[in-house]
Amino acid sequence: MGISIGLVGLGSFGGQFADLFMSHPLVDRVALCDREPERIRAFADKESWKGKFNRRDAYASLEDICKSDVQALVVITQHWLHAPQCVQAMEAGKHVYSAVPVITIPDGDETLEWCNRLVRTVRQTGLHYMLGETTYYHPQAMYCRRKAAEGAFGEFTYAEGEYFHGYDRPDCDLRDVYRKRYASKAGQEWAGIIRERYFQKGILESPMHYPTHSTSGPISVMNARAVKVSAFGQKPCSSDPYFDHQSFGNETALFQMSNGSTMRICEHRECSVGRETFRVYGTKGSFENNCWKSYAGEVSLSAKEMRDPLPPEVAEAFAKAAGHEQFYGGHEGSHAYLVHEFVDAIAHERRPAVNVWQAVRYMAAGVMAHKSALRNGEPLDVPDWGDPSK
Ligand SMILES: NC(=O)c1ccc[n+]([C@@H]2O[C@H](COP(=O)([O-])OP(=O)(O)OC[C@H]3O[C@@H](n4cnc5c(N)ncnc54)[C@H](O)[C@@H]3O)[C@@H](O)[C@H]2O)c1
């Protein structure tokens, strides 16, 4: 039997997931929720939605959809809202999917407290939480996790992950992204709160408070956690207003990992390349630049070779909804996998791969890196909430 699902937040990013969730064969019913009514209409009026969407299932707020009987909510609202909204959803009895990261707010201690609350809420409610981390389902990450499961890396020795996204990147200018996120009702409310609660007290934003694209690859492939970090920040070179409330333009961190290896992470917002990728090195084999490398030689891999297969009926349904075979969606085709993983996990009552324990692991690494950078590289311990089975 299929499940019912509510999509909360149908803005620039949430809108990219709507057709995928609607068309998944294990979804019987879809509800739509956004504070901006025209964002609901964009899908509610679609002919292809008629079979799974009823107009009664349009909601103007998270509070309202929490009172409905849908089983699971997909929260793709602005980044400062994720953790409180996910806690609210689970307390209302819903399984929940969250866009990344766990939360992004200027205060690191408050962020760690939200990590704590999320883990506690999952434990108390017994409901599932999944983080929609796109890098986790990049073809490279899927391939490396398969190689790790075979033991092909040998002992892990070193890994690197980076999210290079210059604030002025022509195809995705962060000033435009922020402008759009602040333009809606939720954004306008936050503009006042962030100024009063943080900026006026000198608590500034940080690139490392959006760390999941860089940390999730190495952490998930090595299945290790960050233990200790030393990080440094570079003050913004530009005087662009984008950096008015940013502590650093770029932050770079070196972590000691629980498996004895080291991991180097970059979160850079002033740079001339755009990429979110990783490399992992081991005593028997290594992965870098889409190549598997060992003393036996080098194998160059295509995205198709690196991807895990999707169940044929799911691939078929996604292709039909997209109207073509390139149905995987954005961020290196990760969207289709994120949607499938969440729906399949909820329908089969199993824990999603990027569960709350993974999610807080990616987040805490960034929070502690920023704290270290503010203290000029002082080595700091990274907290961890353990693993689900414990
Ligand atoms: N690669 C990635 O994983 C990736 C890429 C882009 C964005 N994101 C994440 O996705 C999130 C959304 O980004 P976006 O650009 O779509 O933002 P957006 O501002 O375009 O959309 C957010 C939507 O959420 C709605 N909303 C907020 N509070 C609500 C509430 N209480 N009830 C109902 N609706 C509510 C807003 O009205 C808005 O339409 C961001 O937090 C970002 O972190 C992740």
The ligand as an ORCA input file, in Angstrom:
! r2SCAN-3c Opt
* xyz 0 1
  N      21.874     21.105     -2.870
  C      20.970     21.267     -1.935
  O      20.767     20.368     -1.131
  C      20.184     22.557     -1.840
  C      20.129     23.455     -2.920
  C      19.307     24.594     -2.808
  C      18.581     24.823     -1.636
  N      18.679     23.942     -0.602
  C      17.926     24.164      0.644
  O      16.536     24.257      0.320
  C      15.900     25.210      1.130
  C      14.863     26.009      0.364
  O      15.516     26.805     -0.609
  P      14.678     27.653     -1.668
  O      15.668     28.352     -2.497
  O      13.642     26.791     -2.303
  O      13.938     28.712     -0.710
  P      12.628     29.544     -1.057
  O      12.646     30.727     -0.167
  O      12.524     29.728     -2.539
  O      11.452     28.549     -0.621
  C      11.116     28.282      0.710
  C       9.597     28.168      0.787
  O       9.206     27.724      2.088
  C       7.990     28.377      2.407
  N       7.736     28.351      3.850
  C       8.517     28.859      4.839
  N       7.931     28.668      6.044
  C       6.778     28.003      5.818
  C       5.751     27.523      6.672
  N       5.796     27.692      7.995
  N       4.684     26.892      6.109
  C       4.632     26.710      4.759
  N       5.576     27.157      3.914
  C       6.647     27.789      4.417
  C       8.183     29.777      1.872
  O       6.967     30.453      1.721
  C       8.905     29.503      0.559
  O       8.001     29.371     -0.527
  C      16.992     26.076      1.711
  O      16.880     25.963      3.061
  C      18.310     25.475      1.279
  O      19.118     25.265      2.386
  C      19.462     22.815     -0.687
*
